[in-house]
């Protein structure tokens, strides 16, 4: 059965014509950053065909790096790199959008001409990474439901950086967001990984596509459509569209290998090729046990796609061992607690996914561990600036503090395939820094100063109450 694509002509023409105009200038600035292999974690994200460098991507386009910014040396009482131990009386040196040095104040020589920014008793942490965002444009959510599956749609052309909710995202310490379509259909279109600040959307771009948005249940049920509104029909519609994309990818691959004629260009299927090349993931809105089981079976095991759950709730955590074994990570939320009627108690979902335990099984099962759990807001379901509060709730309900910080930073970055750029304070990574009045997982603290790509883009008004 082949899906018929009847795309409105204005949308189709815009997609075809605007894409090269947008992408070409970025390619001129694109480096050849190496992408590390994903191995040695408690959960290794499954994407075996992933390109080894940004330059090798055929479909995805990467945003610029090394953007002009002044030299700064940020001094803080505590620097938390995430991938290494916290540093007391630390320094982070940045210039031209990148981190140049990280270390103890006594060990760092600040280059001549760099501005020293003394942050006092502050904590300095990486900018946070949001894997489920709907607020990166003034129009907010995107639910254009022409078909039950809509691979011809994308968020790239909608991004704006100067509206109130993006300003609040910066005030909450969020430097990067995956801006994805809503869940009005089973396949809403392609999302965009963007910084929350930049002089232009082109400058703020991290990668397009950031992901393909899939919604398997909970929102996209509709009373119309060829396959009906039930789980069986929705799952089959997703499968049929992805199989169309797979056949198109295989035809394009055969042409590249000199085995056949070049297939006719299909703008509704062309970006799907990147899924089968493992250039970017599926980000999946899924929740209860049965639906997450379908995510695992259909998308990861049957179709072999790099898959990330970005809306993980309710009782699906009982599949955590299967998810760990399959390399399918979890960004918990927007609800980060679970009421368990078996015991008449509330538990923390981040802890439920993370830890080893029985939880009703006969034997103990593994959790996804320290490398397999992230967190999301589904903003504006939860306001974007409350992403750290989501992690704080996870810690309050049992998650170790260190894992809460990892969930906000390096884990979310790794799930989305951008951990070679962002997610930790390492030399050579993007200079995205949050300077906090204290521990970010204490809701009484706040961002004092915020830096994206080496540029100070937010200063808290000192006249505001501390908390």
Secondary structure, 3 states (H helix, E strand, C coil): CCCCCCCCHHHHHHHHHHHHHHHHHHHHHCCCCECCCCCCCCCCCCCCCCCCEHHHCCCCEECCCCCCCCCEEEEEEEEECCCCCCEEEEEEEEECCEEEEEEEHHHCCCCCCCEEEECCCCEEEECEEEEEECCCCCCCCCCCCCCCECCCCECHHHCCCCCHHHHHHHHCCEEEEEECCCCCCCEEEEEEEEECCCCCHHHHEEEEEEEEEEECCCCCCCCCCCCCCCHHHHHHHHHHHHHHHHHHHHHHHHHHCCCCCCCCCCCCCHHHHHHHCCCCEEEEECCCHHHHHHHHHHHHHHCCCCEEEEEECHHHHHHHHHHHHHCCCEEECCCCEEEECCCCEEEEHHHHHHCCECCCCCCCECCCCCCCEEECCCECCCCHHHHHHHHHHHHHCCCCHHHHHHHHCHHHHHHCCCCCCCCCCCCCCECCEEEECCCCCCCCCCEEEEEECCEEEEECCCCCCCC
